[in-house]
Amino acid sequence: MKFGIFDHLERSPDRTLSTQFDERIAFVQAAEEAGAYCLHVAEHHSSPLNMVPAPGVYLGAIARATKTIRLGPLVYLLTLYTPLKLAEEICMLDHLSNGRFELGVGRGVSPYELNFHNVDAKESREIFFDAYKCLQAALSDDEFSYESKYFNYEDVPMPLRPLQTPYPPVWYGSSNETGSTWAGERGLHFASNGPLEKAKENVAFYKAAFAKHGKAAHSKSEFDGGVAIGTLRHIVVAETDEAAVKIAKPAMEFHAGSLNWIRNRVGDTDFTARNNIHRDVDLESWQQKGMAIVGSPDTVAKALETQAREIGINYLIAYLFFGTMTLADALHSLELFQTEVMPRLADV
């Protein structure tokens, strides 16, 4: 099993954003040295949860500071872009990274963030499907035309082409049956998160749909079956369980506050149920649901081995630097994860 890393890059309570950017670049470089397959970054808007609402800008900097780690948004919110402009950005990033770009796509889980951009959340799935088809057309040839309810282009030249052919591998992240099935039907690389049972359920929906599709749209020989099937987990490793919890508890609970920030701001108590999203506020509940894996290398390795087999994944997306964690804490956790945890997961 391979591992990647994930980040929202939320606003720190005690560091400037410029310092956070410097720290994150240093952390990604360390993760690259540790053998991380890919850096995945979120896109959110108008929230302290995410300080890279323009992920392409951030990833352009990461691309020039690294050499081997792959990188990409998980996900671009296609509902907020014009496909032509986004296609051009993707082409630039694919060349800036020398062909390491991974294209994650989605519609946006937060109706409030979409509404801030004057996008009707009720139409977001329909807009997303349309935008994805249009984006494929824009990335696939030297000239494209497209006509639909939301997007219309005629004979648009595309002199800027991706480095990867026909375009970078596409990923989709989902927390529900509809999205999981849609990704499987198209042979996309896939990521799920959420409580253990929900992640297991979504991976099962994905695999059933993928089996009918028959093959990966962008096959990767480094993954069984040519397709990456991953789950996101918040992970803190220290020498002992107690030392790990001491770091993880304030970090996780600050991070949970960032995740809940918009929901709390608008007073929406139904957001979790409506979107299949876990939003508990204490570390213990995250651990109980299998979303936070915290402890000594042995504790973490055993938990991840169990989850990997139960869910049925071949890719672990490790969230190793979040909340109030210092760079030193994150780097030490990464070192223990690399040297003592990942060797035990290699053959899972």
Order of alpha helices (4+ residues) and beta strands (2+ residues): beta-alpha-beta-alpha-beta-beta-alpha-beta-alpha-alpha-beta-beta-beta-alpha-beta-alpha-beta-alpha-alpha-alpha-beta-alpha-beta-alpha-alpha
